[in-house]
Amino acid sequence: MVMYIGALAAQSGASAKAIRLYESLGLLGRVQRLGKYRVYTSQHLTLVRLIKQAQGLGLRLAEVVPVLRGRTAEPDWAALARQVAQRRADIALEVARLQALDAQLRAIQTEIDACTETPLPVPLAACA
């Protein structure tokens, strides 16, 4: 199956501008030309979808470039697996940070609730 950039964009969900960027970064391998038009294959469609999926999972394009640049066949799955593992580790750290922040906020909320539920007179030091 061959297609022009508009069809590739429509089928992949990437803009034509993004596809040209991927090509300029060497992520799509060799792209044939028919006259002045680029002609893409189903392999290009798979690569663009993979790039979009990686970005959707939080990988930056800079992290995807080393995995796909200059590939003429399959992507470097081992390198991609390392990127995914690193992203998961980053997320685990962020989750732990957010849980600690939530615990602090919960403690503050408990203190505020105690101040608003305590009948007057309340010692100023406790709720000030």
Secondary structure, 3 states (H helix, E strand, C coil): CEECHHHHHHHHCCCHHHHHHHHHCCCCCCCEEECCEEEEEHHHHHHHHHHHHHHHCCCCHHHHHHHHCCCCCCCCHHHHHHHHHHHHHHHHHHHHHHHHHHHHHHHHHHHHHHHHHCCCCCCHHHHC
